[in-house]
Amino acid sequence: SCVLGSLNLGLFVSQAGVDWERLRGAIEDAVVFLDNVIDATAYPFSEIEAASRRTRKIGLGVMGLADLFARLVLPYDSEDALQLADRLASFISREARSVSVALGQRRGSFPAFAQSVFPARGFSALRNATATCVAPTGTISLLANASSGIEPYFALAVVRRVLDGRQFVEINDLVREALEAAGLGKAALLEQVRACGSVSGLPEVPEKIRRRFRTALEIDPRVHVRMQAAFQGHVDAAVSKTVNLRHDAPVEAVRAVFLLARQLHLKGITVYRYGSRPGQVLSLVHEAARPDCRECAV
């Protein structure tokens, strides 16, 4: 039984940075909403209903983290971004738990509360045995036009394959805006970004923009793992995160990711080596349209 919801972090940016007060209000609304879902759901089996109601587990998570960083002009693979991720995860978990306590006092704790670990931890009431989880948000991030989960941008332009074989090209709106603001929104340059899916190999693009929009395959795998750990340290359930490796990544690179994940106490880890299976969902545009791209991420 998955009662999950995700806050679009890219929408909580103000001139001062993160709009913490708006985020706090959204967390409260989301926890109440998800708790109501447990009662409103038409369950397919009585066993699922009994288990869901016994612990009333919910999983409030996030999407749009890369959008948030881009709007704040924070490189995803910077120490400042990692520190902000830790603060965000701590804030969301703390506020979600606080709302669940208030709901428990008002509506009653989850039925298994007395047999749980929470009374020994000083809780007198708690509505939900778990309150937070970071799901992949693959479909809902598409609907919301947001970056997926806590992932960096896979590329600044991608070809997305759907089940019926059709392909769609998606171009990152924020990098387009950044280039236009810098006076670099010419069609020829945008076409190079579209073809390569990256600005790293384009010398006419200022270093600040190139640094701000580094993509998943350009980011050190260790940073991928550390970003997941920043959230996992505060989240009740698991955290979905993919460590993207280049197509030529050796076995040792995969091993290093798994060892670091264990060292940082992650509940799980996913590694994907680009091009390791045919028909992958996301691909770079140049593979189909511009094999002569002068600098590509893979």
Helices and strands as residue ranges (DSSP letters): E 4-8, G 9-11, E 13-14, E 17-18, H 20-40, H 46-55, E 59-63, H 65-71, H 79-107, G 113-115, G 119-121, H 138-143, E 157-161, E 167-171, H 173-181, H 187-196, H 207-212, G 216-218, H 221-232, E 242-245, H 251-263, E 270-273, E 282-284, G 285-287
